[in-house]
Amino acid sequence: MDILTRITQAIEPSLEAMGYSVVQIKLADGGKRKTLSIMAERKDDNNMSFDDCAEISRTVSALLDVEDPITSAYNLEVCSPGIDRPLTKLADYTRFKGYEIKLETIFPIEGRKRFKGVIKGVNKETIELSMPEGEVQILYPQVKMAKLVERK
């Protein structure tokens, strides 16, 4: 099991119970110290506050002190998704149906890897995008990265 999976399994149940959803977890090696970035949002769709981030930080610190998945020194960052929220789960595409997104695929689809359009819907594992030049269907496993262009 890789380290990000171990971290996710260690923190996600507690954050969910506190009313937060984990959007993304990244671990970057910054030379002397690694940086663990936790991106989270409130389940009630209210904006994240500084107090929310501080509460998550305290909880994650305590949980990771027990689990100890990162053996070296590291910095912990907690942030909210912001305007250009990444879409990291298939359920995100259903949740943000009607929103404009930018999406990049692993392999070219119809001769291109970058797409910008409105999420029309999700059918099983297929994301349907409506773009000015037409509609495209993209299998979720082919998505390298995607993010909202702006939130309503």
Buried (B, 14 or more C-beta within 10 A) or exposed (E): EEBBEBBBEBBBEBBEEBEBBBBBBEBEEEEEEBEBBBBBBBEEEEEBEEEBBEBBBEBBEEBBEEEEBBEEEBEBBBBBBEEEBBBBBBEBBEEBEEBBBBBBBEEEBEEEEEBEBBBBBBEEEBBBBBEEEEEBEBEBEBBEEBBBBEEE
